Amino acid sequence: MSGPVLPNGLFKQGGKEFSAGEKQFRNFSFKQGIVTRIREKDDQDNQGKFCTEYDVLVFEQNGNGGVAPVTYKNVMAFDVFGGIADFYRFKLRKHENENIKDLTKNTGSVVLMLCLNGNSDMGVIVGCLQHGGSKNRLSKEDGQALEWEYNGINFGINDDGSFRIVQRGPTDNLGDQKGEGGTQIRLEKDGSFEINDSAGGKRDPETGAIMPMEEKEVERIRMDKTQKSVSFEAGKSINALSRGTYSVDAKEDITIKTAAKMALEAAGSASMTCEALKVTAKNDVEITAKGMTASLQANFKLEAKQIKMSAPQIVLDGIVQVGGPGGQPALITSTTFFGIGNLGIPVFSIAQGPYSSKVMIKP
């Protein structure tokens, strides 16, 4: 038999050989890669123009050949909800040097990627893997726990059911703080709740765990379930504003204490009702008013080293006892008479009276 002979490879169907077409349109392998570039939606190299796209470096098997680096460009990231009203947005971190050579020094996000319909030009990031350079790992001692962090906002659930949110401040690719932080929200195992703006947020260089916060002289709101108390603490001021009524109702004592001045001001009238009232001042007490009325159903007692009353007119109504009870009626009028006695000598006579029935004077 004579004639041309076709290469045997043309008759093979689905062998181990890997063609360019298979790589482009039958790319179904599950890939692990590193983000090397971020293409913002307004970037001229962004293809879709509606979301952030990424370049992902993947080391993969090239057919029967060796392992080679492949960069998938314009890769989109998954969205949890995929809706208009419901969405989940985030940005991955890129490796600090796009020309990555040593994977052990990678600082970008480690992602898992697939290609839609096996098309290599339609890569999608479907998840991530824990970064090998991260020192923050859950240990056996942590028990059933959870922890995540994004750009310095740390969220953790502990084995005892308590949780925390810590604002560490923005971080770089290594997780180191670029600014100040430390504000935290805590729900403790007994149900107590606290918010404070403590300082700190740094991680232990060995374990990666957040180091204890500095909680002295901080602003704090605390609801203590065990003590059944609510407390507020501030370094400078606490303000409460109500555009309507403001009420304080306590079943037991109320204590107000200040180391400086206290001012109470009302644009309208003010009233106070109590069983008994005691006012103690270490210095003078001053009352200024247009008028003043005091109505007492029992005795009124006033003690002082000296009492000075000044007014155009002072009216005292009722029995007045000067010097204490048991005094004699005060003399109102006395009359002096002048005349000549039987012996021709001048004689003076004094008649006393009448006496007051309301003013009594005790010697």
C-alpha positions as CSV (number, residue, x, y, z in Angstrom):
1,M,0.0,0.0,0.0
2,S,1.4,3.3,-1.0
3,G,0.5,6.9,-0.3
4,P,1.1,9.4,2.5
5,V,1.2,8.2,6.1
6,L,-0.5,10.3,8.8
7,P,1.2,10.8,12.2
8,N,-0.1,8.4,14.7
9,G,-0.8,11.3,17.2
10,L,-3.7,12.6,15.1
11,F,-5.7,9.5,15.8
12,K,-5.3,9.7,19.6
13,Q,-8.5,10.7,21.5
14,G,-8.0,11.8,25.1
15,G,-4.5,10.6,25.6
16,K,-2.1,12.1,28.2
17,E,-0.9,14.7,25.8
18,F,-1.8,18.2,26.7
19,S,-2.7,20.6,23.8
20,A,-2.9,24.4,23.9
21,G,-6.7,24.1,23.3
22,E,-7.1,21.8,26.2
23,K,-5.3,24.3,28.5
24,Q,-7.4,27.2,27.3
25,F,-10.9,25.7,27.3
26,R,-10.6,22.5,29.5
27,N,-8.9,24.1,32.4
28,F,-10.9,22.5,35.3
29,S,-8.1,22.0,37.9
30,F,-8.5,23.5,41.4
31,K,-5.6,25.9,41.8
32,Q,-3.8,27.5,44.6
33,G,-2.2,30.9,43.9
34,I,-1.0,34.2,45.1
35,V,-2.5,37.6,44.4
36,T,0.2,39.8,42.7
37,R,-1.8,42.7,41.4
38,I,-5.1,44.5,42.1
39,R,-7.0,46.1,39.3
40,E,-9.5,48.6,40.6
41,K,-12.8,48.9,38.7
42,D,-11.7,52.2,37.2
43,D,-8.3,50.9,36.2
44,Q,-7.9,50.9,32.4
45,D,-6.8,47.3,32.5
46,N,-9.9,46.2,34.4
47,Q,-12.0,44.3,31.9
48,G,-15.4,44.1,33.6
49,K,-15.4,47.6,35.0
50,F,-17.9,46.7,37.7
51,C,-15.8,45.1,40.4
52,T,-12.2,44.7,41.6
53,E,-10.1,42.2,39.6
54,Y,-6.9,40.5,40.5
55,D,-3.8,38.9,38.9
56,V,-3.1,35.5,40.5
57,L,0.2,33.7,40.2
58,V,-0.2,29.9,40.1
59,F,2.5,27.2,39.8
60,E,0.8,24.4,37.9
61,Q,1.7,21.3,35.9
62,N,1.9,21.9,32.2
63,G,0.7,18.7,30.7
64,N,3.4,16.1,30.9
65,G,6.0,18.8,31.3
66,G,7.3,20.4,34.4
67,V,5.8,22.8,36.9
68,A,5.7,26.4,35.6
69,P,4.4,29.7,36.9
70,V,1.3,30.9,35.2
71,T,-0.4,34.3,35.9
72,Y,-4.2,34.5,35.5
73,K,-5.2,38.0,34.8
74,N,-8.5,39.9,35.6
75,V,-9.7,37.3,38.0
76,M,-12.8,38.1,40.0
77,A,-13.5,37.2,43.6
78,F,-16.6,35.4,44.8
79,D,-19.5,37.2,46.5
80,V,-21.4,35.5,49.3
81,F,-24.9,36.9,48.4
82,G,-24.5,38.0,44.8
83,G,-27.4,40.4,44.9
84,I,-28.0,44.1,44.5
85,A,-29.5,44.7,47.9
86,D,-27.5,41.9,49.6
87,F,-23.7,41.7,49.0
88,Y,-20.4,41.0,50.6
89,R,-17.5,43.2,49.6
90,F,-13.8,42.9,50.5
91,K,-10.3,43.4,48.9
92,L,-7.5,40.9,49.0
93,R,-3.9,41.9,49.6
94,K,-1.4,41.7,46.8
95,H,2.2,40.7,47.2
96,E,4.4,43.7,47.8
97,N,6.5,42.9,44.7
98,E,4.7,41.9,41.6
99,N,7.8,40.1,40.2
100,I,7.6,37.4,42.9
101,K,10.5,34.9,42.8
102,D,10.6,33.4,46.3
103,L,7.3,32.0,47.4
104,T,8.5,31.7,51.0
105,K,8.6,35.5,51.1
106,N,5.1,36.0,49.7
107,T,3.0,38.6,51.6
108,G,0.0,38.5,49.3
109,S,-3.3,36.6,49.9
110,V,-3.1,32.9,49.2
111,V,-6.2,32.1,47.2
112,L,-8.1,29.1,45.7
113,M,-9.1,29.6,42.1
114,L,-11.3,27.9,39.4
115,C,-12.0,28.8,35.8
116,L,-15.6,29.3,34.7
117,N,-16.6,26.6,32.1
118,G,-12.9,25.6,32.0
119,N,-12.0,28.9,30.2
120,S,-8.6,30.1,31.4
121,D,-9.7,33.7,30.7
122,M,-12.5,33.5,33.2
123,G,-10.8,32.9,36.5
124,V,-12.7,33.2,39.8
125,I,-11.3,33.2,43.3
126,V,-13.6,30.9,45.3
127,G,-11.8,30.9,48.6
128,C,-8.5,31.3,50.5
129,L,-6.0,29.2,52.4
130,Q,-4.3,30.0,55.7
131,H,-1.1,31.9,54.9
132,G,2.1,30.0,55.8
133,G,3.7,33.2,57.1
134,S,1.0,33.8,59.7
135,K,2.0,33.1,63.3
136,N,-1.5,33.5,64.6
137,R,-2.9,29.9,64.9
138,L,-5.4,28.3,67.1
139,S,-3.8,25.8,69.4
140,K,-5.1,22.8,71.4
141,E,-5.4,25.0,74.5
142,D,-7.7,27.5,72.6
143,G,-10.4,24.8,72.4
144,Q,-13.4,25.4,70.3
145,A,-12.6,28.9,69.2
146,L,-12.8,31.3,66.2
147,E,-10.8,34.3,65.2
148,W,-10.7,36.5,62.1
149,E,-9.2,39.9,61.3
150,Y,-9.4,42.4,58.5
151,N,-7.2,45.5,58.3
152,G,-6.8,45.6,62.0
153,I,-10.4,44.8,63.1
154,N,-10.1,41.6,65.1
155,F,-13.0,39.4,66.0
156,G,-12.7,36.4,68.3
157,I,-14.9,33.8,70.0
158,N,-13.4,31.9,72.9
159,D,-13.9,28.4,74.1
160,D,-16.0,29.6,77.1
161,G,-18.5,31.3,74.7
162,S,-17.2,34.9,75.3
163,F,-16.3,37.1,72.3
164,R,-14.4,40.3,71.6
165,I,-13.9,42.9,68.9
166,V,-10.7,44.8,69.0
167,Q,-9.8,47.8,66.8
168,R,-6.0,47.5,66.4
169,G,-5.7,50.2,63.8
170,P,-4.8,49.7,60.1
171,T,-2.2,47.0,59.4
172,D,0.3,46.3,56.7
173,N,0.7,43.0,54.8
174,L,2.6,41.4,57.8
175,G,-0.2,42.4,60.2
176,D,1.8,45.0,62.0
177,Q,0.0,48.2,63.1
178,K,0.4,51.3,61.0
179,G,-1.5,53.5,63.6
180,E,-2.9,53.6,67.1
181,G,-5.7,51.3,68.2
182,G,-7.0,49.4,71.2
183,T,-10.7,50.1,71.4
184,Q,-12.5,46.9,72.2
185,I,-16.0,45.4,72.7
186,R,-16.3,42.4,75.0
187,L,-19.1,40.0,75.8
188,E,-17.8,38.0,78.8
189,K,-18.7,34.4,79.7
190,D,-21.2,35.5,82.4
191,G,-23.0,37.7,79.9
192,S,-21.4,41.0,81.1
193,F,-20.8,43.5,78.3
194,E,-18.2,46.2,78.0
195,I,-16.9,48.8,75.6
196,N,-13.7,50.7,76.3
197,D,-11.0,52.6,74.4
198,S,-8.0,51.0,75.9
199,A,-4.6,51.3,74.3
200,G,-2.7,48.5,72.7
201,G,-3.5,45.9,70.0
202,K,0.0,44.8,69.3
203,R,0.6,41.1,68.6
204,D,3.1,38.9,70.4
205,P,6.0,38.4,68.0
206,E,6.3,34.7,68.9
207,T,2.7,33.5,69.2
208,G,0.9,36.2,67.1
209,A,-1.7,36.6,69.9
210,I,-3.0,40.1,70.7
211,M,-1.1,41.2,73.8
212,P,-3.1,42.4,76.9
213,M,-4.6,45.9,76.6
214,E,-3.7,48.9,78.8
215,E,-7.0,49.6,80.5
216,K,-6.1,52.3,83.0
217,E,-7.9,55.7,82.8
218,V,-10.0,54.7,79.8
219,E,-13.4,55.7,78.6
220,R,-15.7,52.8,79.5
221,I,-19.3,51.6,79.4
222,R,-19.9,48.4,81.3
223,M,-23.0,46.3,82.1
224,D,-22.1,43.8,84.7
225,K,-24.5,40.9,84.8
226,T,-23.1,39.3,87.9
227,Q,-23.0,42.5,89.9
228,K,-26.3,43.7,88.3
229,S,-24.7,47.1,87.6
230,V,-24.2,49.6,84.8
231,S,-21.2,52.0,84.9
232,F,-19.9,54.8,82.8
233,E,-16.3,56.1,82.9
234,A,-14.7,59.0,81.0
235,G,-11.4,60.9,81.3
236,K,-13.0,64.3,80.5
237,S,-16.7,64.5,80.2
238,I,-20.0,62.5,80.0
239,N,-22.9,64.2,78.2
240,A,-26.5,63.1,78.0
241,L,-28.9,64.9,75.7
242,S,-32.7,64.3,75.5
243,R,-34.9,66.2,73.1
244,G,-37.9,65.1,75.2
245,T,-38.1,64.2,78.9
246,Y,-35.3,62.8,80.9
247,S,-36.1,60.7,84.0
248,V,-34.0,59.0,86.7
249,D,-35.8,56.5,88.9
250,A,-34.0,54.7,91.7
251,K,-35.5,52.3,94.3
252,E,-32.6,53.0,96.6
253,D,-30.1,55.8,97.3
254,I,-28.8,58.3,94.7
255,T,-25.4,59.8,95.3
256,I,-23.9,62.7,93.3
257,K,-20.3,63.7,94.1
258,T,-18.0,66.1,92.5
259,A,-14.5,67.3,93.3
260,A,-15.2,70.7,91.7
261,K,-18.2,72.9,91.1
262,M,-21.8,71.7,90.4
263,A,-24.4,73.7,88.6
264,L,-28.1,73.0,88.2
265,E,-30.1,75.2,85.8
266,A,-33.7,75.1,84.7
267,A,-35.3,77.5,82.2
268,G,-38.6,76.9,83.9
269,S,-39.6,76.2,87.5
270,A,-38.0,73.6,89.7
271,S,-39.4,71.6,92.5
272,M,-38.1,69.0,95.0
273,T,-40.1,66.8,97.3
274,C,-38.5,64.7,100.0
275,E,-39.1,63.3,103.5
276,A,-36.4,65.5,105.1
277,L,-33.8,67.9,103.8
278,K,-30.3,68.7,105.1
279,V,-28.0,71.2,103.5
280,T,-24.4,71.4,104.8
281,A,-21.9,74.0,103.4
282,K,-18.4,74.5,104.6
283,N,-18.5,78.2,103.5
284,D,-21.2,80.8,103.0
285,V,-24.7,79.9,101.6
286,E,-26.1,82.6,99.3
287,I,-29.7,82.7,98.0
288,T,-30.7,85.3,95.5
289,A,-34.4,85.6,94.5
290,K,-37.0,88.1,93.5
291,G,-39.1,86.9,96.4
292,M,-39.1,84.1,99.0
293,T,-41.8,82.4,100.9
294,A,-41.2,79.7,103.6
295,S,-44.3,77.9,105.0
296,L,-43.6,75.6,107.9
297,Q,-46.1,73.4,109.8
298,A,-43.8,73.1,112.8
299,N,-41.0,75.1,114.5
300,F,-38.4,77.2,112.8
301,K,-35.0,77.4,114.4
302,L,-32.2,79.7,113.4
303,E,-28.8,79.7,115.2
304,A,-25.9,82.0,114.4
305,K,-23.2,84.1,116.1
306,Q,-24.7,87.2,114.6
307,I,-27.9,87.8,112.6
308,K,-28.2,90.9,110.5
309,M,-31.5,91.7,108.8
310,S,-31.8,94.8,106.6
311,A,-35.0,95.9,104.9
312,P,-37.2,99.0,104.6
313,Q,-39.7,97.2,106.7
314,I,-39.6,94.0,108.8
315,V,-42.9,92.5,110.0
316,L,-42.9,89.8,112.7
317,D,-46.4,88.4,113.2
318,G,-47.1,86.3,116.3
319,I,-45.5,86.0,119.7
320,V,-41.8,86.9,119.7
321,Q,-39.6,85.7,122.5
322,V,-36.3,87.5,122.9
323,G,-33.6,85.7,124.9
324,G,-35.6,82.4,125.1
325,P,-38.9,81.3,126.4
326,G,-40.3,82.5,129.8
327,G,-39.5,86.2,129.4
328,Q,-41.6,89.2,130.5
329,P,-43.8,91.3,128.2
330,A,-41.9,94.1,126.6
331,L,-42.6,97.6,127.6
332,I,-44.2,99.6,124.9
333,T,-44.6,103.1,126.5
334,S,-43.4,104.9,129.7
335,T,-44.7,108.4,130.9
336,T,-42.7,110.9,133.1
337,F,-44.7,113.3,135.3
338,F,-43.2,116.5,136.8
339,G,-44.6,118.4,139.8
340,I,-44.0,120.2,143.2
341,G,-44.3,118.2,146.4
342,N,-45.7,119.3,149.7
343,L,-42.4,120.7,150.8
344,G,-42.1,122.8,147.7
345,I,-39.5,120.4,146.2
346,P,-39.8,119.2,142.5
347,V,-41.0,115.7,142.2
348,F,-40.7,113.3,139.2
349,S,-43.0,110.3,138.7
350,I,-42.7,107.7,135.9
351,A,-45.7,105.6,134.8
352,Q,-44.9,102.4,132.8
353,G,-47.3,100.8,130.4
354,P,-48.8,99.5,128.4
355,Y,-46.9,96.2,127.8
356,S,-46.7,94.2,124.6
357,S,-48.8,91.0,124.4
358,K,-46.6,89.5,121.6
359,V,-43.0,90.4,122.4
360,M,-41.5,88.7,125.5
361,I,-38.0,89.6,126.7
362,K,-36.0,87.3,129.0
363,P,-33.3,89.0,131.1
